[in-house]
Amino acid sequence: MVLGMPSGSEDMSGECMITKREQELIAILLGSDSWMKGSVLAGMLGCGSRTLQAEIAVVNKMLSKHSRTMKIASNNRLGYRLEGS
């Protein structure tokens, strides 16, 4: 994984690279045992809610390539959590 590349980019070998913010997102969700509101996550990451949603989509796409069970689940009322970890 390479830092500093545009979100969801692939290197020459076709491996998906992950940004620092995407790494932080995963780390935050791994450290939480409950749902996290999008506004709280966005604040922790220093981004807006739409950016957060885009980052989650990228991470979920990457996870789907490497794991059939792990994903960031979303719920309109509860927020986000990492499932299958």
N, C-alpha and C positions, 0 to 999 in steps of 0.2 A: 504494500500500500504506500502511496506517495502523497505527501502533503503539498498543498499549494496549487494543485491543479483544479480546473473548473469542476464543479460538482458533477459526479457521474461520468467523468472522463475515463477513457481507457488508455493504457500505455501501449507500446508497440506489440506486446505479447497478447493483447486482448484482455489483460487483467484489469478489473475495475479498481480505480483509485478512489480513495475516500479523503475528504477534506478534514481539516482540523475541527471545524464546527460539527461535522457529521460524527467524528470520533467522540467529541464532547457530548453530543446528543445521546449516543449509545451508552457512554459511561454513566451519564445521569440516570438514564432509564434502568441500567443494570443495578445501580445503587438504590433504586427505589423499589419498595415492595407493594406499592399501591399506584393507582391512577394519578397522573399529573396533569393539571390544567394546561392547555396550550399557552395561555397568557403567562403562566409561571415559567414554563419551559422557554418560551421566547425571551422573557426577561433574563433568565439565567444565561442564555446563549447570546444575548445582545442583538437580537434580530426581531423582525416583525412577524405577525402571525402567518402571513402568506409565505414568507421565506421559510418559516418553520414547516409549513405544510409541504412545500417543495422539497425541503431537505428530507422529510420523512418519506416522501414518495421515492426519492433517490435511494435512501437506505433500504427501504422495503424491496426495491427492485434488485439491489445488490444481494440482500439476504435471500431472496427467492432463488438466485442463481447458486447459492452455496448451502442453503438449508431449506428443507421442506417444511420445517416446523417453526422456525424462529421468524418473528415479524413484529413490527410496531403496530399494535392494535389501536384503533381510535374509536371513541364514543363521544357523540355530540354533547352529552351531559357530563361525562366523567373526565374526558381528556384522552391521554395517551398512556400506554404501558407496553413494555416489552414482553411478548409471550413466547413460550417455547424455549426459554433459556434454562 
